[in-house]
């Protein structure tokens, strides 16, 4: 089941960050995959968007493979898929 318009709008609003680099990566992701996102994808994105800007940037550019607050969640396949898509050039 794909995300509804309201959920997608909320995620896009939450994706507006303090770091321009994060904004650009997230904007590119939503342009590519926004219409295909599932409810589970939305849950994963919500967890990522709850991180502070620096932790999120570290994950997005693969400077780090995990952050302490999400270690358990990052083991799921859905989390790995979303992170891989976010890291695509």
Buried (B, 14 or more C-beta within 10 A) or exposed (E): EEBEEEBBEBBBEBBEBEBEEBBEBBBBBBEEBBEEBEEBBBBBBEBBBEBEEEBBBBBBEEEEEBBEEBEEBBEEEEBEEBBEBBEEE
